[in-house]
Amino acid sequence: MCGRASLPDDVSELKQDLRIEWDKLGDYKPRWNAAPTSDLPVVTSSSGHRTPAPMRWGLIPSWAKEPAKERAKRGA
């Protein structure tokens, strides 16, 4: 996983290329430096419709026995 991601101002190409219903995302904010533990749009598919949904981006360490407690330690 890379350390940072960017979210573009113009999502028209993404909407067309991925054939997604972008308007359902709601509060989308372009960013050039999104960090792990940020909520980022992830394309999901349900009943043949692709829609972006906000999800927390990052990895849970393989050694974590209780992932919820690891997130709490980091303040996420």
mmCIF file of the N, C-alpha and C atoms, coordinates in Angstrom:
data_MODEL
# 
_entry.id   MODEL 
# 
loop_
_atom_site.group_PDB 
_atom_site.id 
_atom_site.type_symbol 
_atom_site.label_atom_id 
_atom_site.label_alt_id 
_atom_site.label_comp_id 
_atom_site.label_asym_id 
_atom_site.label_entity_id 
_atom_site.label_seq_id 
_atom_site.pdbx_PDB_ins_code 
_atom_site.Cartn_x 
_atom_site.Cartn_y 
_atom_site.Cartn_z 
_atom_site.occupancy 
_atom_site.B_iso_or_equiv 
_atom_site.pdbx_formal_charge 
_atom_site.auth_seq_id 
_atom_site.auth_comp_id 
_atom_site.auth_asym_id 
_atom_site.auth_atom_id 
_atom_site.pdbx_PDB_model_num 
ATOM 1   N N  . MET A 1 1  ? 0.852   -1.165 0.000   1.00 0.00 ? 1  MET A N  1 
ATOM 2   C CA . MET A 1 1  ? 0.000   0.000  0.000   1.00 0.00 ? 1  MET A CA 1 
ATOM 3   C C  . MET A 1 1  ? 0.894   1.222  0.000   1.00 0.00 ? 1  MET A C  1 
ATOM 4   N N  . CYS A 1 2  ? 0.596   2.175  -0.852  1.00 0.00 ? 2  CYS A N  1 
ATOM 5   C CA . CYS A 1 2  ? 1.380   3.407  -0.858  1.00 0.00 ? 2  CYS A CA 1 
ATOM 6   C C  . CYS A 1 2  ? 0.936   4.286  0.309   1.00 0.00 ? 2  CYS A C  1 
ATOM 7   N N  . GLY A 1 3  ? 1.742   5.267  0.635   1.00 0.00 ? 3  GLY A N  1 
ATOM 8   C CA . GLY A 1 3  ? 1.451   6.112  1.787   1.00 0.00 ? 3  GLY A CA 1 
ATOM 9   C C  . GLY A 1 3  ? 0.358   7.127  1.559   1.00 0.00 ? 3  GLY A C  1 
ATOM 10  N N  . ARG A 1 4  ? 0.173   7.591  0.345   1.00 0.00 ? 4  ARG A N  1 
ATOM 11  C CA . ARG A 1 4  ? -0.794  8.650  0.072   1.00 0.00 ? 4  ARG A CA 1 
ATOM 12  C C  . ARG A 1 4  ? -1.546  8.364  -1.224  1.00 0.00 ? 4  ARG A C  1 
ATOM 13  N N  . ALA A 1 5  ? -2.694  9.022  -1.361  1.00 0.00 ? 5  ALA A N  1 
ATOM 14  C CA . ALA A 1 5  ? -3.494  8.914  -2.583  1.00 0.00 ? 5  ALA A CA 1 
ATOM 15  C C  . ALA A 1 5  ? -4.037  10.299 -2.904  1.00 0.00 ? 5  ALA A C  1 
ATOM 16  N N  . SER A 1 6  ? -4.468  10.502 -4.139  1.00 0.00 ? 6  SER A N  1 
ATOM 17  C CA . SER A 1 6  ? -5.078  11.782 -4.492  1.00 0.00 ? 6  SER A CA 1 
ATOM 18  C C  . SER A 1 6  ? -6.470  11.544 -5.049  1.00 0.00 ? 6  SER A C  1 
ATOM 19  N N  . LEU A 1 7  ? -7.344  12.513 -4.820  1.00 0.00 ? 7  LEU A N  1 
ATOM 20  C CA . LEU A 1 7  ? -8.702  12.482 -5.335  1.00 0.00 ? 7  LEU A CA 1 
ATOM 21  C C  . LEU A 1 7  ? -8.864  13.693 -6.244  1.00 0.00 ? 7  LEU A C  1 
ATOM 22  N N  . PRO A 1 8  ? -9.131  13.482 -7.544  1.00 0.00 ? 8  PRO A N  1 
ATOM 23  C CA . PRO A 1 8  ? -9.134  14.584 -8.510  1.00 0.00 ? 8  PRO A CA 1 
ATOM 24  C C  . PRO A 1 8  ? -10.325 15.534 -8.356  1.00 0.00 ? 8  PRO A C  1 
ATOM 25  N N  . ASP A 1 9  ? -10.148 16.749 -8.887  1.00 0.00 ? 9  ASP A N  1 
ATOM 26  C CA . ASP A 1 9  ? -11.252 17.715 -8.947  1.00 0.00 ? 9  ASP A CA 1 
ATOM 27  C C  . ASP A 1 9  ? -12.315 17.247 -9.932  1.00 0.00 ? 9  ASP A C  1 
ATOM 28  N N  . ASP A 1 10 ? -11.853 16.797 -11.106 1.00 0.00 ? 10 ASP A N  1 
ATOM 29  C CA . ASP A 1 10 ? -12.763 16.412 -12.187 1.00 0.00 ? 10 ASP A CA 1 
ATOM 30  C C  . ASP A 1 10 ? -12.909 14.891 -12.214 1.00 0.00 ? 10 ASP A C  1 
ATOM 31  N N  . VAL A 1 11 ? -14.105 14.410 -11.904 1.00 0.00 ? 11 VAL A N  1 
ATOM 32  C CA . VAL A 1 11 ? -14.345 12.959 -11.868 1.00 0.00 ? 11 VAL A CA 1 
ATOM 33  C C  . VAL A 1 11 ? -15.140 12.476 -13.088 1.00 0.00 ? 11 VAL A C  1 
ATOM 34  N N  . SER A 1 12 ? -15.281 13.335 -14.101 1.00 0.00 ? 12 SER A N  1 
ATOM 35  C CA . SER A 1 12 ? -16.102 12.962 -15.267 1.00 0.00 ? 12 SER A CA 1 
ATOM 36  C C  . SER A 1 12 ? -15.544 11.734 -15.989 1.00 0.00 ? 12 SER A C  1 
ATOM 37  N N  . GLU A 1 13 ? -14.211 11.626 -16.123 1.00 0.00 ? 13 GLU A N  1 
ATOM 38  C CA . GLU A 1 13 ? -13.630 10.449 -16.778 1.00 0.00 ? 13 GLU A CA 1 
ATOM 39  C C  . GLU A 1 13 ? -13.843 9.193  -15.937 1.00 0.00 ? 13 GLU A C  1 
ATOM 40  N N  . LEU A 1 14 ? -13.717 9.313  -14.627 1.00 0.00 ? 14 LEU A N  1 
ATOM 41  C CA . LEU A 1 14 ? -13.961 8.159  -13.752 1.00 0.00 ? 14 LEU A CA 1 
ATOM 42  C C  . LEU A 1 14 ? -15.399 7.677  -13.883 1.00 0.00 ? 14 LEU A C  1 
ATOM 43  N N  . LYS A 1 15 ? -16.331 8.603  -13.892 1.00 0.00 ? 15 LYS A N  1 
ATOM 44  C CA . LYS A 1 15 ? -17.741 8.225  -14.026 1.00 0.00 ? 15 LYS A CA 1 
ATOM 45  C C  . LYS A 1 15 ? -17.978 7.471  -15.323 1.00 0.00 ? 15 LYS A C  1 
ATOM 46  N N  . GLN A 1 16 ? -17.370 7.950  -16.399 1.00 0.00 ? 16 GLN A N  1 
ATOM 47  C CA . GLN A 1 16 ? -17.568 7.319  -17.706 1.00 0.00 ? 16 GLN A CA 1 
ATOM 48  C C  . GLN A 1 16 ? -16.837 5.982  -17.791 1.00 0.00 ? 16 GLN A C  1 
ATOM 49  N N  . ASP A 1 17 ? -15.564 5.949  -17.403 1.00 0.00 ? 17 ASP A N  1 
ATOM 50  C CA . ASP A 1 17 ? -14.759 4.724  -17.525 1.00 0.00 ? 17 ASP A CA 1 
ATOM 51  C C  . ASP A 1 17 ? -15.279 3.595  -16.638 1.00 0.00 ? 17 ASP A C  1 
ATOM 52  N N  . LEU A 1 18 ? -15.675 3.921  -15.429 1.00 0.00 ? 18 LEU A N  1 
ATOM 53  C CA . LEU A 1 18 ? -16.121 2.895  -14.481 1.00 0.00 ? 18 LEU A CA 1 
ATOM 54  C C  . LEU A 1 18 ? -17.625 2.649  -14.523 1.00 0.00 ? 18 LEU A C  1 
ATOM 55  N N  . ARG A 1 19 ? -18.345 3.474  -15.291 1.00 0.00 ? 19 ARG A N  1 
ATOM 56  C CA . ARG A 1 19 ? -19.809 3.382  -15.374 1.00 0.00 ? 19 ARG A CA 1 
ATOM 57  C C  . ARG A 1 19 ? -20.423 3.333  -13.973 1.00 0.00 ? 19 ARG A C  1 
ATOM 58  N N  . ILE A 1 20 ? -20.149 4.385  -13.221 1.00 0.00 ? 20 ILE A N  1 
ATOM 59  C CA . ILE A 1 20 ? -20.648 4.451  -11.848 1.00 0.00 ? 20 ILE A CA 1 
ATOM 60  C C  . ILE A 1 20 ? -21.629 5.593  -11.670 1.00 0.00 ? 20 ILE A C  1 
ATOM 61  N N  . GLU A 1 21 ? -22.481 5.463  -10.677 1.00 0.00 ? 21 GLU A N  1 
ATOM 62  C CA . GLU A 1 21 ? -23.449 6.488  -10.309 1.00 0.00 ? 21 GLU A CA 1 
ATOM 63  C C  . GLU A 1 21 ? -22.798 7.368  -9.243  1.00 0.00 ? 21 GLU A C  1 
ATOM 64  N N  . TRP A 1 22 ? -21.976 8.302  -9.686  1.00 0.00 ? 22 TRP A N  1 
ATOM 65  C CA . TRP A 1 22 ? -21.157 9.104  -8.781  1.00 0.00 ? 22 TRP A CA 1 
ATOM 66  C C  . TRP A 1 22 ? -21.986 9.997  -7.867  1.00 0.00 ? 22 TRP A C  1 
ATOM 67  N N  . ASP A 1 23 ? -23.156 10.427 -8.314  1.00 0.00 ? 23 ASP A N  1 
ATOM 68  C CA . ASP A 1 23 ? -23.968 11.356 -7.538  1.00 0.00 ? 23 ASP A CA 1 
ATOM 69  C C  . ASP A 1 23 ? -24.387 10.786 -6.189  1.00 0.00 ? 23 ASP A C  1 
ATOM 70  N N  . LYS A 1 24 ? -24.328 9.475  -6.028  1.00 0.00 ? 24 LYS A N  1 
ATOM 71  C CA . LYS A 1 24 ? -24.726 8.856  -4.764  1.00 0.00 ? 24 LYS A CA 1 
ATOM 72  C C  . LYS A 1 24 ? -23.648 8.940  -3.694  1.00 0.00 ? 24 LYS A C  1 
ATOM 73  N N  . LEU A 1 25 ? -22.465 9.446  -4.051  1.00 0.00 ? 25 LEU A N  1 
ATOM 74  C CA . LEU A 1 25 ? -21.385 9.530  -3.074  1.00 0.00 ? 25 LEU A CA 1 
ATOM 75  C C  . LEU A 1 25 ? -21.667 10.586 -2.018  1.00 0.00 ? 25 LEU A C  1 
ATOM 76  N N  . GLY A 1 26 ? -22.276 11.672 -2.415  1.00 0.00 ? 26 GLY A N  1 
ATOM 77  C CA . GLY A 1 26 ? -22.596 12.704 -1.438  1.00 0.00 ? 26 GLY A CA 1 
ATOM 78  C C  . GLY A 1 26 ? -21.475 13.703 -1.249  1.00 0.00 ? 26 GLY A C  1 
ATOM 79  N N  . ASP A 1 27 ? -20.847 13.702 -0.103  1.00 0.00 ? 27 ASP A N  1 
ATOM 80  C CA . ASP A 1 27 ? -19.887 14.734 0.284   1.00 0.00 ? 27 ASP A CA 1 
ATOM 81  C C  . ASP A 1 27 ? -18.473 14.424 -0.203  1.00 0.00 ? 27 ASP A C  1 
ATOM 82  N N  . TYR A 1 28 ? -18.266 14.427 -1.512  1.00 0.00 ? 28 TYR A N  1 
ATOM 83  C CA . TYR A 1 28 ? -16.947 14.169 -2.095  1.00 0.00 ? 28 TYR A CA 1 
ATOM 84  C C  . TYR A 1 28 ? -16.118 15.446 -2.060  1.00 0.00 ? 28 TYR A C  1 
ATOM 85  N N  . LYS A 1 29 ? -14.877 15.317 -1.568  1.00 0.00 ? 29 LYS A N  1 
ATOM 86  C CA . LYS A 1 29 ? -13.979 16.464 -1.526  1.00 0.00 ? 29 LYS A CA 1 
ATOM 87  C C  . LYS A 1 29 ? -12.670 16.095 -2.213  1.00 0.00 ? 29 LYS A C  1 
ATOM 88  N N  . PRO A 1 30 ? -12.311 16.824 -3.286  1.00 0.00 ? 30 PRO A N  1 
ATOM 89  C CA . PRO A 1 30 ? -11.024 16.565 -3.933  1.00 0.00 ? 30 PRO A CA 1 
ATOM 90  C C  . PRO A 1 30 ? -9.880  16.803 -2.956  1.00 0.00 ? 30 PRO A C  1 
ATOM 91  N N  . ARG A 1 31 ? -8.842  15.962 -3.033  1.00 0.00 ? 31 ARG A N  1 
ATOM 92  C CA . ARG A 1 31 ? -7.663  16.099 -2.170  1.00 0.00 ? 31 ARG A CA 1 
ATOM 93  C C  . ARG A 1 31 ? -6.445  15.636 -2.931  1.00 0.00 ? 31 ARG A C  1 
ATOM 94  N N  . TRP A 1 32 ? -5.309  16.225 -2.663  1.00 0.00 ? 32 TRP A N  1 
ATOM 95  C CA . TRP A 1 32 ? -4.080  15.790 -3.325  1.00 0.00 ? 32 TRP A CA 1 
ATOM 96  C C  . TRP A 1 32 ? -3.220  14.936 -2.409  1.00 0.00 ? 32 TRP A C  1 
ATOM 97  N N  . ASN A 1 33 ? -3.572  14.828 -1.134  1.00 0.00 ? 33 ASN A N  1 
ATOM 98  C CA . ASN A 1 33 ? -2.715  14.122 -0.186  1.00 0.00 ? 33 ASN A CA 1 
ATOM 99  C C  . ASN A 1 33 ? -3.553  13.363 0.848   1.00 0.00 ? 33 ASN A C  1 
ATOM 100 N N  . ALA A 1 34 ? -4.348  12.414 0.410   1.00 0.00 ? 34 ALA A N  1 
ATOM 101 C CA . ALA A 1 34 ? -5.185  11.633 1.326   1.00 0.00 ? 34 ALA A CA 1 
ATOM 102 C C  . ALA A 1 34 ? -4.337  10.554 1.998   1.00 0.00 ? 34 ALA A C  1 
ATOM 103 N N  . ALA A 1 35 ? -4.377  10.506 3.309   1.00 0.00 ? 35 ALA A N  1 
ATOM 104 C CA . ALA A 1 35 ? -3.553  9.585  4.090   1.00 0.00 ? 35 ALA A CA 1 
ATOM 105 C C  . ALA A 1 35 ? -4.326  8.329  4.481   1.00 0.00 ? 35 ALA A C  1 
ATOM 106 N N  . PRO A 1 36 ? -3.608  7.242  4.837   1.00 0.00 ? 36 PRO A N  1 
ATOM 107 C CA . PRO A 1 36 ? -4.290  6.067  5.390   1.00 0.00 ? 36 PRO A CA 1 
ATOM 108 C C  . PRO A 1 36 ? -5.115  6.480  6.600   1.00 0.00 ? 36 PRO A C  1 
ATOM 109 N N  . THR A 1 37 ? -6.200  5.800  6.817   1.00 0.00 ? 37 THR A N  1 
ATOM 110 C CA . THR A 1 37 ? -7.255  6.031  7.815   1.00 0.00 ? 37 THR A CA 1 
ATOM 111 C C  . THR A 1 37 ? -8.231  7.113  7.374   1.00 0.00 ? 37 THR A C  1 
ATOM 112 N N  . SER A 1 38 ? -8.027  7.719  6.183   1.00 0.00 ? 38 SER A N  1 
ATOM 113 C CA . SER A 1 38 ? -9.003  8.661  5.634   1.00 0.00 ? 38 SER A CA 1 
ATOM 114 C C  . SER A 1 38 ? -10.155 7.878  5.031   1.00 0.00 ? 38 SER A C  1 
ATOM 115 N N  . ASP A 1 39 ? -11.325 8.490  5.011   1.00 0.00 ? 39 ASP A N  1 
ATOM 116 C CA . ASP A 1 39 ? -12.452 7.889  4.303   1.00 0.00 ? 39 ASP A CA 1 
ATOM 117 C C  . ASP A 1 39 ? -12.343 8.297  2.847   1.00 0.00 ? 39 ASP A C  1 
ATOM 118 N N  . LEU A 1 40 ? -12.216 7.300  1.955   1.00 0.00 ? 40 LEU A N  1 
ATOM 119 C CA . LEU A 1 40 ? -12.058 7.536  0.524   1.00 0.00 ? 40 LEU A CA 1 
ATOM 120 C C  . LEU A 1 40 ? -13.143 6.779  -0.237  1.00 0.00 ? 40 LEU A C  1 
ATOM 121 N N  . PRO A 1 41 ? -13.516 7.257  -1.430  1.00 0.00 ? 41 PRO A N  1 
ATOM 122 C CA . PRO A 1 41 ? -14.547 6.554  -2.204  1.00 0.00 ? 41 PRO A CA 1 
ATOM 123 C C  . PRO A 1 41 ? -14.013 5.249  -2.784  1.00 0.00 ? 41 PRO A C  1 
ATOM 124 N N  . VAL A 1 42 ? -14.783 4.196  -2.588  1.00 0.00 ? 42 VAL A N  1 
ATOM 125 C CA . VAL A 1 42 ? -14.463 2.875  -3.110  1.00 0.00 ? 42 VAL A CA 1 
ATOM 126 C C  . VAL A 1 42 ? -15.657 2.425  -3.938  1.00 0.00 ? 42 VAL A C  1 
ATOM 127 N N  . VAL A 1 43 ? -15.411 1.934  -5.150  1.00 0.00 ? 43 VAL A N  1 
ATOM 128 C CA . VAL A 1 43 ? -16.500 1.503  -6.028  1.00 0.00 ? 43 VAL A CA 1 
ATOM 129 C C  . VAL A 1 43 ? -16.978 0.119  -5.602  1.00 0.00 ? 43 VAL A C  1 
ATOM 130 N N  . THR A 1 44 ? -18.275 0.024  -5.323  1.00 0.00 ? 44 THR A N  1 
ATOM 131 C CA . THR A 1 44 ? -18.897 -1.245 -4.956  1.00 0.00 ? 44 THR A CA 1 
ATOM 132 C C  . THR A 1 44 ? -19.949 -1.602 -6.009  1.00 0.00 ? 44 THR A C  1 
ATOM 133 N N  . SER A 1 45 ? -20.342 -2.854 -6.025  1.00 0.00 ? 45 SER A N  1 
ATOM 134 C CA . SER A 1 45 ? -21.343 -3.296 -6.984  1.00 0.00 ? 45 SER A CA 1 
ATOM 135 C C  . SER A 1 45 ? -22.442 -4.056 -6.258  1.00 0.00 ? 45 SER A C  1 
ATOM 136 N N  . SER A 1 46 ? -23.678 -3.666 -6.536  1.00 0.00 ? 46 SER A N  1 
ATOM 137 C CA . SER A 1 46 ? -24.816 -4.334 -5.934  1.00 0.00 ? 46 SER A CA 1 
ATOM 138 C C  . SER A 1 46 ? -25.952 -4.346 -6.957  1.00 0.00 ? 46 SER A C  1 
ATOM 139 N N  . SER A 1 47 ? -26.491 -5.494 -7.227  1.00 0.00 ? 47 SER A N  1 
ATOM 140 C CA . SER A 1 47 ? -27.587 -5.651 -8.192  1.00 0.00 ? 47 SER A CA 1 
ATOM 141 C C  . SER A 1 47 ? -27.247 -5.062 -9.559  1.00 0.00 ? 47 SER A C  1 
ATOM 142 N N  . GLY A 1 48 ? -25.977 -5.178 -9.954  1.00 0.00 ? 48 GLY A N  1 
ATOM 143 C CA . GLY A 1 48 ? -25.571 -4.701 -11.267 1.00 0.00 ? 48 GLY A CA 1 
ATOM 144 C C  . GLY A 1 48 ? -25.308 -3.212 -11.362 1.00 0.00 ? 48 GLY A C  1 
ATOM 145 N N  . HIS A 1 49 ? -25.409 -2.484 -10.266 1.00 0.00 ? 49 HIS A N  1 
ATOM 146 C CA . HIS A 1 49 ? -25.154 -1.043 -10.267 1.00 0.00 ? 49 HIS A CA 1 
ATOM 147 C C  . HIS A 1 49 ? -23.874 -0.757 -9.497  1.00 0.00 ? 49 HIS A C  1 
ATOM 148 N N  . ARG A 1 50 ? -22.978 -0.016 -10.125 1.00 0.00 ? 50 ARG A N  1 
ATOM 149 C CA . ARG A 1 50 ? -21.736 0.376  -9.469  1.00 0.00 ? 50 ARG A CA 1 
ATOM 150 C C  . ARG A 1 50 ? -21.929 1.743  -8.817  1.00 0.00 ? 50 ARG A C  1 
ATOM 151 N N  . THR A 1 51 ? -21.597 1.834  -7.566  1.00 0.00 ? 51 THR A N  1 
ATOM 152 C CA . THR A 1 51 ? -21.676 3.104  -6.856  1.00 0.00 ? 51 THR A CA 1 
ATOM 153 C C  . THR A 1 51 ? -20.455 3.264  -5.960  1.00 0.00 ? 51 THR A C  1 
ATOM 154 N N  . PRO A 1 52 ? -19.977 4.482  -5.780  1.00 0.00 ? 52 PRO A N  1 
ATOM 155 C CA . PRO A 1 52 ? -18.888 4.707  -4.847  1.00 0.00 ? 52 PRO A CA 1 
ATOM 156 C C  . PRO A 1 52 ? -19.447 4.832  -3.431  1.00 0.00 ? 52 PRO A C  1 
ATOM 157 N N  . ALA A 1 53 ? -18.741 4.284  -2.489  1.00 0.00 ? 53 ALA A N  1 
ATOM 158 C CA . ALA A 1 53 ? -19.135 4.376  -1.089  1.00 0.00 ? 53 ALA A CA 1 
ATOM 159 C C  . ALA A 1 53 ? -17.911 4.809  -0.281  1.00 0.00 ? 53 ALA A C  1 
ATOM 160 N N  . PRO A 1 54 ? -18.079 5.686  0.686   1.00 0.00 ? 54 PRO A N  1 
ATOM 161 C CA . PRO A 1 54 ? -16.929 6.086  1.501   1.00 0.00 ? 54 PRO A CA 1 
ATOM 162 C C  . PRO A 1 54 ? -16.512 4.947  2.430   1.00 0.00 ? 54 PRO A C  1 
ATOM 163 N N  . MET A 1 55 ? -15.226 4.618  2.411   1.00 0.00 ? 55 MET A N  1 
ATOM 164 C CA . MET A 1 55 ? -14.688 3.559  3.268   1.00 0.00 ? 55 MET A CA 1 
ATOM 165 C C  . MET A 1 55 ? -13.345 4.003  3.812   1.00 0.00 ? 55 MET A C  1 
ATOM 166 N N  . ARG A 1 56 ? -13.014 3.517  4.999   1.00 0.00 ? 56 ARG A N  1 
ATOM 167 C CA . ARG A 1 56 ? -11.720 3.849  5.600   1.00 0.00 ? 56 ARG A CA 1 
ATOM 168 C C  . ARG A 1 56 ? -10.622 3.114  4.866   1.00 0.00 ? 56 ARG A C  1 
ATOM 169 N N  . TRP A 1 57 ? -9.603  3.856  4.459   1.00 0.00 ? 57 TRP A N  1 
ATOM 170 C CA . TRP A 1 57 ? -8.502  3.313  3.685   1.00 0.00 ? 57 TRP A CA 1 
ATOM 171 C C  . TRP A 1 57 ? -7.342  2.998  4.603   1.00 0.00 ? 57 TRP A C  1 
ATOM 172 N N  . GLY A 1 58 ? -6.790  1.791  4.477   1.00 0.00 ? 58 GLY A N  1 
ATOM 173 C CA . GLY A 1 58 ? -5.633  1.393  5.262   1.00 0.00 ? 58 GLY A CA 1 
ATOM 174 C C  . GLY A 1 58 ? -5.611  -0.105 5.469   1.00 0.00 ? 58 GLY A C  1 
ATOM 175 N N  . LEU A 1 59 ? -4.587  -0.552 6.149   1.00 0.00 ? 59 LEU A N  1 
ATOM 176 C CA . LEU A 1 59 ? -4.415  -1.974 6.417   1.00 0.00 ? 59 LEU A CA 1 
ATOM 177 C C  . LEU A 1 59 ? -4.434  -2.231 7.921   1.00 0.00 ? 59 LEU A C  1 
ATOM 178 N N  . ILE A 1 60 ? -4.929  -3.373 8.291   1.00 0.00 ? 60 ILE A N  1 
ATOM 179 C CA . ILE A 1 60 ? -4.868  -3.823 9.682   1.00 0.00 ? 60 ILE A CA 1 
ATOM 180 C C  . ILE A 1 60 ? -3.669  -4.753 9.772   1.00 0.00 ? 60 ILE A C  1 
ATOM 181 N N  . PRO A 1 61 ? -2.762  -4.539 10.714  1.00 0.00 ? 61 PRO A N  1 
ATOM 182 C CA . PRO A 1 61 ? -1.570  -5.386 10.812  1.00 0.00 ? 61 PRO A CA 1 
ATOM 183 C C  . PRO A 1 61 ? -1.931  -6.859 10.986  1.00 0.00 ? 61 PRO A C  1 
ATOM 184 N N  . SER A 1 62 ? -1.141  -7.738 10.392  1.00 0.00 ? 62 SER A N  1 
ATOM 185 C CA . SER A 1 62 ? -1.417  -9.174 10.472  1.00 0.00 ? 62 SER A CA 1 
ATOM 186 C C  . SER A 1 62 ? -1.357  -9.680 11.909  1.00 0.00 ? 62 SER A C  1 
ATOM 187 N N  . TRP A 1 63 ? -0.599  -8.993 12.766  1.00 0.00 ? 63 TRP A N  1 
ATOM 188 C CA . TRP A 1 63 ? -0.439  -9.431 14.146  1.00 0.00 ? 63 TRP A CA 1 
ATOM 189 C C  . TRP A 1 63 ? -1.548  -8.914 15.066  1.00 0.00 ? 63 TRP A C  1 
ATOM 190 N N  . ALA A 1 64 ? -2.441  -8.085 14.543  1.00 0.00 ? 64 ALA A N  1 
ATOM 191 C CA . ALA A 1 64 ? -3.519  -7.522 15.368  1.00 0.00 ? 64 ALA A CA 1 
ATOM 192 C C  . ALA A 1 64 ? -4.535  -8.613 15.701  1.00 0.00 ? 64 ALA A C  1 
ATOM 193 N N  . LYS A 1 65 ? -4.734  -8.863 16.983  1.00 0.00 ? 65 LYS A N  1 
ATOM 194 C CA . LYS A 1 65 ? -5.715  -9.863 17.400  1.00 0.00 ? 65 LYS A CA 1 
ATOM 195 C C  . LYS A 1 65 ? -7.122  -9.281 17.406  1.00 0.00 ? 65 LYS A C  1 
ATOM 196 N N  . GLU A 1 66 ? -7.231  -7.999 17.762  1.00 0.00 ? 66 GLU A N  1 
ATOM 197 C CA . GLU A 1 66 ? -8.526  -7.330 17.787  1.00 0.00 ? 66 GLU A CA 1 
ATOM 198 C C  . GLU A 1 66 ? -8.404  -6.021 17.018  1.00 0.00 ? 66 GLU A C  1 
ATOM 199 N N  . PRO A 1 67 ? -8.772  -6.032 15.726  1.00 0.00 ? 67 PRO A N  1 
ATOM 200 C CA . PRO A 1 67 ? -8.583  -4.847 14.878  1.00 0.00 ? 67 PRO A CA 1 
ATOM 201 C C  . PRO A 1 67 ? -9.207  -3.569 15.430  1.00 0.00 ? 67 PRO A C  1 
ATOM 202 N N  . ALA A 1 68 ? -10.357 -3.652 16.081  1.00 0.00 ? 68 ALA A N  1 
ATOM 203 C CA . ALA A 1 68 ? -11.003 -2.446 16.614  1.00 0.00 ? 68 ALA A CA 1 
ATOM 204 C C  . ALA A 1 68 ? -10.117 -1.774 17.662  1.00 0.00 ? 68 ALA A C  1 
ATOM 205 N N  . LYS A 1 69 ? -9.428  -2.565 18.470  1.00 0.00 ? 69 LYS A N  1 
ATOM 206 C CA . LYS A 1 69 ? -8.549  -1.995 19.488  1.00 0.00 ? 69 LYS A CA 1 
ATOM 207 C C  . LYS A 1 69 ? -7.327  -1.351 18.851  1.00 0.00 ? 69 LYS A C  1 
ATOM 208 N N  . GLU A 1 70 ? -6.814  -1.917 17.753  1.00 0.00 ? 70 GLU A N  1 
ATOM 209 C CA . GLU A 1 70 ? -5.665  -1.324 17.072  1.00 0.00 ? 70 GLU A CA 1 
ATOM 210 C C  . GLU A 1 70 ? -6.038  0.042  16.495  1.00 0.00 ? 70 GLU A C  1 
ATOM 211 N N  . ARG A 1 71 ? -7.238  0.157  15.930  1.00 0.00 ? 71 ARG A N  1 
ATOM 212 C CA . ARG A 1 71 ? -7.684  1.448  15.400  1.00 0.00 ? 71 ARG A CA 1 
ATOM 213 C C  . ARG A 1 71 ? -7.813  2.463  16.528  1.00 0.00 ? 71 ARG A C  1 
ATOM 214 N N  . ALA A 1 72 ? -8.316  2.041  17.669  1.00 0.00 ? 72 ALA A N  1 
ATOM 215 C CA . ALA A 1 72 ? -8.492  2.948  18.805  1.00 0.00 ? 72 ALA A CA 1 
ATOM 216 C C  . ALA A 1 72 ? -7.142  3.447  19.307  1.00 0.00 ? 72 ALA A C  1 
ATOM 217 N N  . LYS A 1 73 ? -6.125  2.596  19.304  1.00 0.00 ? 73 LYS A N  1 
ATOM 218 C CA . LYS A 1 73 ? -4.784  3.004  19.757  1.00 0.00 ? 73 LYS A CA 1 
ATOM 219 C C  . LYS A 1 73 ? -4.231  4.124  18.882  1.00 0.00 ? 73 LYS A C  1 
ATOM 220 N N  . ARG A 1 74 ? -4.531  4.050  17.569  1.00 0.00 ? 74 ARG A N  1 
ATOM 221 C CA . ARG A 1 74 ? -4.018  5.057  16.634  1.00 0.00 ? 74 ARG A CA 1 
ATOM 222 C C  . ARG A 1 74 ? -4.868  6.306  16.632  1.00 0.00 ? 74 ARG A C  1 
ATOM 223 N N  . GLY A 1 75 ? -5.978  6.280  17.336  1.00 0.00 ? 75 GLY A N  1 
ATOM 224 C CA . GLY A 1 75 ? -6.846  7.435  17.366  1.00 0.00 ? 75 GLY A CA 1 
ATOM 225 C C  . GLY A 1 75 ? -7.756  7.560  16.163  1.00 0.00 ? 75 GLY A C  1 
ATOM 226 N N  . ALA A 1 76 ? -7.943  6.476  15.461  1.00 0.00 ? 76 ALA A N  1 
ATOM 227 C CA . ALA A 1 76 ? -8.781  6.506  14.252  1.00 0.00 ? 76 ALA A CA 1 
ATOM 228 C C  . ALA A 1 76 ? -10.230 6.284  14.590  1.00 0.00 ? 76 ALA A C  1 
# 
